[in-house]
Amino acid sequence: MTARLSDIAAQAGVSEATVSRVLNGKPGVAGATRESVLAALDVLGYERPVRLRQRSAGLVGLITPELDNPIFPALAQVIGQALTRQGYTPVLATQTPGGSTEDELTDMLVERGVAGIIFVSGLHADTTADMTRYDQLRGKGVPYVLLNGFSPKVQAPFVSPDDRAAMRLAVTHLAALGHTRIGLAVGPKRFVPVLRKIEGFQQGMEERLGLGFEESEALIQHSLYTLEGGQAAAGALISRGCTAVVCASDMMALGAIRAARQQGLDVPRDVSVVGFDDSPLIAFTDPPLTTIRQPVQAMGQAAVRALLEEVGGTPAPHSEFVFMPELVVRGSTASAPPAGRV
């Protein structure tokens, strides 16, 4: 135990005597110091003594798409940590192809008496989906917040990145590098974030390169939000003469790099690629990916704040909180190649 005390004390930046007082529930320790010691226990993998475990204020459901795309685990981690700090226990419910649907997961969480639900990239983002499901949930007295997507038919707080601004940032960056044939690889057109990205892309192409909407429409390729989807979309765009491809996710961007290499092209010498998300580990790809960073931390915390306000009886505004993304320039973009090289 002596070794453990010294480890915990070093991690928390306090004395072993202070650690001992906290673990034994003795008075005379400042609240912030006590929290530092408990955090050190968690970081080092030690189990908290039973008397020091927080009693959960309740369960909060978090429904996400499949976790193959690393941005969803990143969001889940931020949201889970924010809920835990407020005394709530997050319950992660993940959709998988052929598995439970969003409605089935919602019913399961409601049956378990959750205090509220956070939906990430759910049916609220699908313009063809029936939005009355959310009215029914509200009728059951379950508050909720919706991330990544917007519908004026749903009376609830929404949290989104500024997809239009994100695409304008990407186009501005590539146009400054001399690219004039810039393609956009996005997901299915029925999703709100896709429609917004298209709007931002076409605005950027008009502002920076003077291309009309009809001309830029020919530079947009719809596919799936997967590596294979990005590969297929980018392959088609490169065959149309694009020297740069903006992708709607980092996974698609990795597929775009693969597509370029399959055609004997080098990234970024021959083709530049921009991703979207700035997923964990994406800075360590070959080449390191230039991407648009979603403000995951700010969005996750805002979603939790909005939900807990509703849980506490103070309805959050039924509007959309929009967060500005950031261009992160790395090694997958470079000056446009000389005419005729690609």
WOBEL-V444906 format. One record per residue. N is the residue number from 1. RES is the residue in one small letter. SS is DSSP state (2 for helix, 1 for strand, 0 for the rest). PHI is phi as a letter, one per 20 degrees, with the letter a starting at -180 (NA if undefined). BURIAL is # if it has 9 or more other ideal C-beta (glycine too) atoms within 8 Angstrom, else .. Layout:
<<N RES SS PHI BURIAL> <N RES SS PHI BURIAL>>
This chain:
<<1 m 0 NA .> <2 t 2 f .> <3 a 2 f .> <4 r 2 f .> <5 l 2 g #> <6 s 2 f #> <7 d 2 f #> <8 i 2 f #> <9 a 2 f #> <10 a 2 f .> <11 q 2 f #> <12 a 2 e #> <13 g 0 m .> <14 v 0 c #> <15 s 0 e .> <16 e 2 f #> <17 a 2 f .> <18 t 2 f #> <19 v 2 g #> <20 s 2 f #> <21 r 2 f #> <22 v 2 f #> <23 l 2 f #> <24 n 0 e .> <25 g 0 m .> <26 k 0 e .> <27 p 0 f .> <28 g 0 n .> <29 v 0 d #> <30 a 0 f .> <31 g 2 g .> <32 a 2 f .> <33 t 2 f #> <34 r 2 g #> <35 e 2 f .> <36 s 2 f #> <37 v 2 f #> <38 l 2 f #> <39 a 2 f #> <40 a 2 f #> <41 l 2 g #> <42 d 2 f #> <43 v 2 f .> <44 l 2 e #> <45 g 0 n .> <46 y 0 e .> <47 e 0 f .> <48 r 0 f #> <49 p 0 g .> <50 v 2 g .> <51 r 2 f .> <52 l 2 e #> <53 r 0 f .> <54 q 0 f .> <55 r 0 e .> <56 s 0 f .> <57 a 0 f .> <58 g 1 q #> <59 l 1 e #> <60 v 1 c #> <61 g 1 e #> <62 l 1 c #> <63 i 1 d #> <64 t 1 c #> <65 p 0 f #> <66 e 0 g #> <67 l 0 e #> <68 d 0 f .> <69 n 0 f #> <70 p 2 f #> <71 i 2 f #> <72 f 2 f #> <73 p 2 f #> <74 a 2 f #> <75 l 2 f #> <76 a 2 f #> <77 q 2 f .> <78 v 2 f #> <79 i 2 f #> <80 g 2 f #> <81 q 2 f .> <82 a 2 f #> <83 l 2 f #> <84 t 2 f #> <85 r 2 f .> <86 q 0 e #> <87 g 0 n .> <88 y 1 e #> <89 t 1 d #> <90 p 1 f #> <91 v 1 d #> <92 l 1 e .> <93 a 1 c #> <94 t 1 d #> <95 q 0 e #> <96 t 0 c .> <97 p 0 g .> <98 g 0 n .> <99 g 0 d .> <100 s 0 f .> <101 t 0 e .> <102 e 2 g #> <103 d 2 f .> <104 e 2 f .> <105 l 2 f #> <106 t 2 f #> <107 d 2 f .> <108 m 2 f #> <109 l 2 f #> <110 v 2 f #> <111 e 2 f .> <112 r 0 e .> <113 g 0 m .> <114 v 0 f #> <115 a 0 f #> <116 g 1 a #> <117 i 1 c #> <118 i 1 d #> <119 f 1 d #> <120 v 1 d #> <121 s 0 l #> <122 g 0 e #> <123 l 2 f #> <124 h 2 f #> <125 a 2 e #> <126 d 1 e #> <127 t 0 f .> <128 t 0 e .> <129 a 0 e .> <130 d 0 e .> <131 m 0 e #> <132 t 2 f .> <133 r 2 g #> <134 y 2 f #> <135 d 2 f #> <136 q 2 f .> <137 l 2 f #> <138 r 2 f #> <139 g 2 f .> <140 k 0 e .> <141 g 0 n .> <142 v 0 d #> <143 p 1 f #> <144 y 1 b #> <145 v 1 c #> <146 l 1 c #> <147 l 1 d #> <148 n 0 m #> <149 g 0 q #> <150 f 0 b #> <151 s 0 b #> <152 p 0 f .> <153 k 0 f .> <154 v 0 d #> <155 q 0 e .> <156 a 0 a #> <157 p 1 f #> <158 f 1 d #> <159 v 1 c #> <160 s 1 b #> <161 p 1 f #> <162 d 0 e #> <163 d 2 f #> <164 r 2 f #> <165 a 2 f #> <166 a 2 g #> <167 m 2 f #> <168 r 2 f #> <169 l 2 g #> <170 a 2 f #> <171 v 2 f #> <172 t 2 g #> <173 h 2 f #> <174 l 2 f #> <175 a 2 f #> <176 a 2 f .> <177 l 0 e #> <178 g 0 n .> <179 h 0 f #> <180 t 0 d .> <181 r 0 d #> <182 i 1 d #> <183 g 1 d #> <184 l 1 c #> <185 a 1 d #> <186 v 1 c #> <187 g 0 e #> <188 p 0 g .> <189 k 0 f .> <190 r 0 f .> <191 f 1 e #> <192 v 2 g #> <193 p 2 g #> <194 v 2 f #> <195 l 2 g #> <196 r 2 f #> <197 k 2 f #> <198 i 2 f #> <199 e 2 g #> <200 g 2 f #> <201 f 2 f #> <202 q 2 f #> <203 q 2 f #> <204 g 2 f #> <205 m 2 f #> <206 e 2 f #> <207 e 2 f .> <208 r 2 e #> <209 l 2 c #> <210 g 0 m .> <211 l 0 e .> <212 g 0 f .> <213 f 2 f .> <214 e 2 f .> <215 e 2 f #> <216 s 2 f #> <217 e 2 g .> <218 a 0 f .> <219 l 0 d #> <220 i 1 d #> <221 q 1 c #> <222 h 1 e #> <223 s 0 b #> <224 l 0 e .> <225 y 0 e #> <226 t 0 c #> <227 l 2 g #> <228 e 2 f .> <229 g 2 f #> <230 g 2 f #> <231 q 2 f #> <232 a 2 f #> <233 a 2 f #> <234 a 2 f #> <235 g 2 g #> <236 a 2 f #> <237 l 2 f #> <238 i 2 f #> <239 s 2 f .> <240 r 0 e #> <241 g 0 n .> <242 c 0 f #> <243 t 0 d #> <244 a 1 b #> <245 v 1 c #> <246 v 1 e #> <247 c 1 d #> <248 a 0 e #> <249 s 0 b #> <250 d 2 f #> <251 m 2 f #> <252 m 2 f #> <253 a 2 f #> <254 l 2 f #> <255 g 2 f #> <256 a 2 f #> <257 i 2 f #> <258 r 2 f #> <259 a 2 f #> <260 a 2 f #> <261 r 2 f #> <262 q 2 f .> <263 q 0 e .> <264 g 0 m .> <265 l 0 d #> <266 d 0 d .> <267 v 0 d #> <268 p 0 d #> <269 r 0 g .> <270 d 0 d #> <271 v 0 c #> <272 s 1 e #> <273 v 1 c #> <274 v 1 c #> <275 g 1 e #> <276 f 1 b #> <277 d 1 p #> <278 d 0 l #> <279 s 0 f #> <280 p 0 g .> <281 l 0 m .> <282 i 2 f #> <283 a 2 f #> <284 f 2 d .> <285 t 0 f #> <286 d 0 c .> <287 p 0 f #> <288 p 0 g #> <289 l 0 e #> <290 t 1 f #> <291 t 1 b #> <292 i 1 e #> <293 r 1 e #> <294 q 0 f #> <295 p 0 f #> <296 v 2 g #> <297 q 2 g .> <298 a 2 f .> <299 m 2 f #> <300 g 2 f #> <301 q 2 f #> <302 a 2 f #> <303 a 2 f #> <304 v 2 f #> <305 r 2 g #> <306 a 2 f #> <307 l 2 f #> <308 l 2 f #> <309 e 2 f #> <310 e 2 f #> <311 v 2 f #> <312 g 0 f .> <313 g 0 n .> <314 t 0 d .> <315 p 0 g .> <316 a 0 f #> <317 p 0 g .> <318 h 0 e .> <319 s 0 b .> <320 e 1 d .> <321 f 1 e #> <322 v 1 d .> <323 f 1 d #> <324 m 0 f .> <325 p 0 f #> <326 e 1 c #> <327 l 1 f #> <328 v 1 d #> <329 v 0 e .> <330 r 0 c #> <331 g 0 d .> <332 s 0 e #> <333 t 0 c #> <334 a 0 b .> <335 s 0 g .> <336 a 0 g #> <337 p 0 f #> <338 p 0 g .> <339 a 0 g .> <340 g 0 n .> <341 r 0 f .> <342 v 0 e #>>
